[in-house]
Amino acid sequence: MNKYLKEKPKNKTLRKGLETFKELGKLLNLFWRPELKVDQELIDRLLEFVKEIKQEDQIKFQTFDDLIGIVVSLREEARNLKDYEKSDKLRDGLEELGIVLEDTGKGGKWKFKKGF
């Protein structure tokens, strides 16, 4: 549907179809995503973890996702080098912070642990 909307952005039938689809998705919870609850304490703890792993005092990041991305990249690098001890340490460190790292065909993916 998005492809056709790009081709014909003023098509009223397509727009109405998309709006209907979105409303139906809300009713069926197809697009439900829990609110991310990121507080400064979690950011500080994650930053300290990254500093410890990278053995650096200064870590450049702008968002929480950037910081998680550093850990995901480090873990993928460790796995590629078959450094499973470091890979496990990264995964376990995130889990202690309430973050679950999942391996997918497209690389690492993270989410908050349920009930955390």
N, C-alpha and C positions, 0 to 999 in steps of 0.2 A: 504494500500500500504506500509506503514511504517513497518508493521508486516512482510510482505514478504521480504522487503529489509533487515531486521535484519537477517532473515533466510538465504537469498541468496544475500549478499551485492555486489557481483560482477556481478549480472544478468543485462546485458546491456538493455534488454527490459524493465525491471522494472525501471531502472535509467532513461531511455528515457521517460517513461510514467510519472515519477515524475517531470522531467524537463518540460515536456509539460504542466502538470497540474499547475505547478508554473507560467509558462508564461501566461497561460490562466487566471489564478487567478489575475495576475497583470493587464491584459487587461480589465478584468471585475471589477476591484477594489474589489475583494473578500477578499484580505488580507490587505487592506488599513488601516493604523492606523496613526492618526495625530502624529506629532513629539511632544514629551513632552517638554514643555518649562518651566523648573524649574530653577529659578534664586535664587541667594543667599537671596534676600529679602523675597521670598516666604518661603524658608527654615527657615529663622529667625522668621518670623511671625508664622509659624506652630510650631516651637520649643517653642516659648513663650506661645502659646495656650496649648500645651501639658504640659508644666511646671505648668501653672495655674490650669489645670484640675487635674493633679497628685499631685499638691502642693509639688513639688520637685524642687530643684535648678539644679540638674544634671540629664540629660536624656541621656542614652547610645543608640546610633544609628550609623549606618555607611552610610546608603543611605536614600534618600528621601522616598523610599518605606518602609523602616524600620520605619520611623517616622509616616507615614500614618498608617502602620500596628498597631502601638501602639494605635492610636485613634480608629481604627476599632475594636481592641480587647477590649478596654475600653467600647466602645458602646455596643458590644455584651454582655459583662459582665453586664452592666447596664440593658439591655433589659431582660436578664435572671433573674435578681433580681427584675424585674418589676419597676425599677427606671426610669420611662419614662421621668421625668424632666431632669435627667442627660443625658439620651439617646438623647433627643431632643437638649439639649445644645451642645452636641458633633456634632450632624449632622448639626445644624445651624452654629456652629463655623467654620466647614469645608466649608460650603456653602459660608460664608462671604469671605473665601480665594479663592473661585472659584472652589471648589472641591465638587462634588456631591457623596453622599454615597447612594448606592442602597442595599436593602436587597434581598438576594437570598436564595435558599434552602441550599446553601453551606456556608452561612455566608455573611458578608458584602463585598461589592465590590465598588471600587471607580473609578471615572473618572473626568476629568476636565469638568467644565461647558462650554457649547458651547458659543463662543464669548467672553470668559474671557481672 
